[in-house]
């Protein structure tokens, strides 16, 4: 998986996978990875890059963890397709609360952006969903799309220190994200200009992993904004 990394306090490892963010959910407490998907060396690279322990699980029997789930330091929020066994195993392994969102929307990672200060959610959710998300995550929720596009989670990567935003978003929208999430934010791409950045990047407050085609300029910008 690993190609190279930035030296210093922040680590940005380049993965062999273009869409690394589709499969892994990174937080400040743990990294959620699918079992059997990565070999031992790859797992160590994920662990070293994010500087957190790994937790293995499927969600709804699939490996698309970054697409299906979101988390902050208090809560892991899962879609209703998660099985009882998956939920029980995650509750046993994690020190944070594991919650299930009873909504027809299941690709939560594509439509929710959250940290410990706030959450941005897509227009695809109804009012009942919004209240449930707010109650589960314990943060104030703002509902809006970005650049008229509903997959806001695919267009942002946020940590407790900063937020990367797709260049498709307007300057006003980037400023609003800063206000909603309580961190500095700026535009960035991954994988040589790809605008749906969360598909190609996982990050927490300590470091990240980016897609195989992410350039040195993109990596430097990731580090500058997120860390």
N, C-alpha and C positions, 0 to 999 in steps of 0.2 A: 504493500500500500504506500509506503513512505518513499518520497523522492528527496526532499530536503526541508530545512526548517530555518526560520529566523532565530538568531541567537538573542539572548537577553531575557527580560522578564516576561515577554509575551512570545508565545510559540504559534506559528502558523504553518502547519504541516501540509504538504501537497499529497493528496491521495492518488492512487492509480485509477480510482473511480471518478467519472465525471459528476454523477449524481449522488455523491456521498451523503448529502443532507436528506435524501429520501429515506434512508435506511437507519439513521441514528438520531436519537434525541439527546442533546447535550444540555446539562444543567450544572449549576455550581456544586451540587451534591453527588451527582452520579451521571453516567452515560448509559442510556438504554440502547442495547444492540440486539439484533435477532440471533438466536442460537443457530450454530452451524453455518452461518453466512461468512464469517471471517476466520482465518486461521490464527494460530497462536501468536505469530509475529504481528499480524494486523491488529489483533486485540491489544497487544502491548503498545503499539503506536497510538491507538486511540486513547488508551489510558494515560500515556505520557504526554500527549498533546493537550488533553483537557485537564489532566492532573486530578482525576477523580476515579473512583472505582467503577467497574463495569457491572451492569445488571443485564442479564439475558432474559428476553421474553419475546413472544409473538403478541400481536394484537389482532384479534379476530382471525387467528390462524395465518396471518400474513406477516411479511418482514418489512412492511412499509411504515416503520415506526415514526419517522420524521414527518410523514404525511398525516398520520392518524392521531397523534397525541401532542399535547402541549403541557408545559410545566413551568412553575416558578419554584421558589425555595420552600414553599409550603404545601403545594398540591400538584399531583400528577392528574391531569384531566384526560379521560379516555372516552372514546365513542361507544355507543351502545352495542356495537358489534363485538366488543371485548367479551370473552367468555368468563364464566364464573371462576373457572380454574386459573385463568390468566390473572384475574383480579386478585384472587386469594394468594397466588404466588408472589405477585408484586407487593401486596400488603405485608407479606412476611419478610420480604427483602429490603423494603424501603422504610426510612424513618419519617417520611412525609405522608400526608393523607393521599389516598387514591380514590378519586371520584369518577363517577360515570355520568356523562351528559346524555339525558334521554331526549335525543333530537334526531330528526331524519338526516341531519347533516353529520357525516361520519369522518370526513377528511379534515379534522380539526386543525392540524398543522398548516393546512393551506388557507385557512380562513380566520385564524386567531393569532395575534402577536401579543405576548405577555411577558412582563417581568414582575418584580415585587412592588412596583409603583403604579402600574396601570395596565390596561389591556385595550388593544384596538381590534375590533371584530368586524366582520364583513356584513354587508347588507342582506346576505342570504338567511340570516337568523331572524326568527320572529321575536316578539316581545317576551314571550315565555322563556325562550332560549336565552335571551340576554340576561334576564333576572337569574336564571339558573347558573349561567357562566359567572356572573358577578358574585353570587353567593358561594360558589365552589372555589373560585380563585382568590376571593377575599380582597379584590382590588376594584377600583372604579373602572367601568367599561365605557368606551366611546365607540359608537358604531358609525362606520363610513367605509366607502371603497376608496381606492387610490387610482387616479387617472381613469376613473370610470370602470375599473377592473375589480371584480369581487374577491379574487384570491390574494387578499392582503398578506396572508401568512407566507405565501410564496415570494412576496415582493419585499420582505423585511427579514432581517436577523437582528435580534436584540439581546443584549446582556445587561448586567447591572451597571455597566459603565458607558455603553453607547449603543446606537442603533444604525445599522446599514439599511439604506432604502434604495429601491430600484430607481434608476434614472428616468423611468416613465412617470414618476411622481413629480408634481410641480413643486416649486420652491415653497409655496404656501403650505402644501401638504407635508413636506419635510419638517417645516417648523411646527406644524400641529402635532406630528409624531413626537417631537422632542417634548412638547408640553404634556401630551397624554402619558408618555412613558417615563418622563422625568430624567432624561439623559440627553447628551448631545447626539445629534444625528446628521448624517450626510449621505449623499448618493454614492453608490459603488456597484460594480458588476463582478461576476465571476466567470471563469471558463472563457476568457477572451471576449468579453462583452455581453455575456448572457444576463438578461435583466431580471430573471426570476431567481433571485440570489439564494434563497433558502434551500433550493434543490442542490446547490453546489457548495454549501458551507454549513458547518456546525460550529458553534462557539459558545463558550462560557466566559466568566471573568478572567480566566487564566490563560486561555489559548483557543486554538481552533484547528479544524481540518477543512481544506478547500478542495474543489474539484481538480482533476488532473490537468486541465488546460488553463487553469488560473495563472495569469502572468505575474511577473515580479512586481510590476506597477500596481496591479490589483491587490496583491498580497500586502504591499506596503501601505496601501490605503485602508485595507481591512484592519491592520494593526493600529494605524493612526486613529481610526474612528472608534473601534471597539475596545481598545485597551489603553 
